[in-house]
Every structure is written in C-alpha cells, then in structure tokens.
Amino acid sequence: MKRTKLLFTMLIALILFSACAPKPIHIHSLNGWKIVYNDNDKLRELCGVWAIGCADWNTKTIYCTEWDFETCGHEMHHITNGRHSDWKR
C-alpha cells in the first residue's frame, strides 16, 4: 500500500512538473506586435532547429534571443516590408 501511494504521488508530481512550460525571458510590445525573448532551446522549439529568430504573422509575434539585435532587427525588417498592411509605419 505504501509503495502504491508513493508511486501515485510521484506520478502526480511528474505530471505537474511536465505541465510547467518554461517562461520567456521578456515580452515587449511594439505597434501591435509582441517581441518575445527566449533562450536558445525554446527559440529552436518555436522557430525550428536552424532558426535564430522568427516572426509569426498569425499571432503578430517576433521570437528572438535577448541581446541579439541583429536577428531581432532582421525580423522587424521582415514585418515592416512584409505582406501585411496593418503595420503602423
């Protein structure tokens, strides 16, 4: 009985810990777009293995690592010259 109780408690703890997603480092807003800074692992999960940043047009979100001005600027360049006209120039 003790063993079953211990296994059940461990299972519940595992489920709770696995449901806790890592949070982004910082979130900022710019003209209706969110800029989300993440660590490299989360960024690769969101954007793909080889990506160093990306923009999601559906959610109007830019993903990049903090202090990577070149990549964030590159993604901002895409959205300002992109196919959507609702970006405030």
C-alpha positions in Angstrom: 0.0 0.0 0.0 2.8 2.4 0.9 4.5 1.6 -2.4 1.3 2.4 -4.4 0.8 5.6 -2.5 4.4 6.6 -3.2 4.2 5.8 -6.9 0.9 7.7 -7.2 2.5 10.8 -5.5 5.5 10.6 -7.8 3.2 10.3 -10.9 1.2 13.3 -9.9 4.4 15.3 -9.3 5.8 14.3 -12.7 2.6 15.4 -14.4 2.6 18.7 -12.6 6.2 19.4 -13.4 5.9 18.4 -17.0 3.0 20.8 -17.5 5.0 23.8 -16.3 6.4 25.3 -19.6 9.5 27.5 -19.4 8.5 31.1 -19.5 10.0 33.6 -21.9 12.7 35.9 -20.6 11.0 39.1 -21.5 7.9 40.2 -23.6 7.6 43.6 -25.1 5.1 45.2 -27.4 5.7 47.4 -30.5 2.9 48.7 -32.7 0.6 45.7 -32.1 3.4 43.1 -32.3 4.8 41.2 -29.4 8.5 40.7 -29.2 9.3 37.6 -27.1 12.9 37.0 -25.9 13.6 33.3 -25.2 16.6 31.1 -24.5 18.1 29.2 -27.4 16.4 25.9 -26.7 12.9 27.4 -26.5 13.7 29.5 -29.6 14.6 26.4 -31.6 11.4 24.7 -30.4 9.3 27.6 -31.6 11.1 28.5 -34.8 12.9 25.4 -36.0 16.2 23.7 -35.3 18.3 26.0 -37.6 16.5 29.3 -36.9 18.0 32.0 -34.8 14.7 34.0 -34.8 11.3 34.1 -36.5 8.1 36.1 -36.9 4.7 34.5 -36.5 2.3 36.5 -38.8 -0.8 34.9 -37.3 -0.1 35.9 -33.7 1.9 39.0 -34.6 4.8 37.8 -32.5 8.6 38.1 -33.1 10.7 35.4 -31.3 14.5 36.0 -30.8 17.1 35.7 -28.1 17.8 38.7 -25.8 20.7 40.9 -26.8 20.6 39.5 -30.4 20.0 42.9 -32.0 20.9 41.7 -35.5 18.3 38.9 -35.5 15.5 41.0 -33.9 16.2 43.8 -36.3 16.2 41.3 -39.2 12.7 40.1 -38.1 11.5 43.6 -37.7 12.7 44.4 -41.2 10.6 41.5 -42.5 7.4 42.7 -40.8 7.8 46.4 -41.9 8.4 45.3 -45.5 6.1 42.3 -45.3 2.8 41.4 -46.9 0.6 42.8 -44.1 -0.6 46.3 -44.4 -1.8 46.7 -40.8 1.7 47.5 -39.5 1.8 51.2 -38.4 4.6 52.9 -40.3 
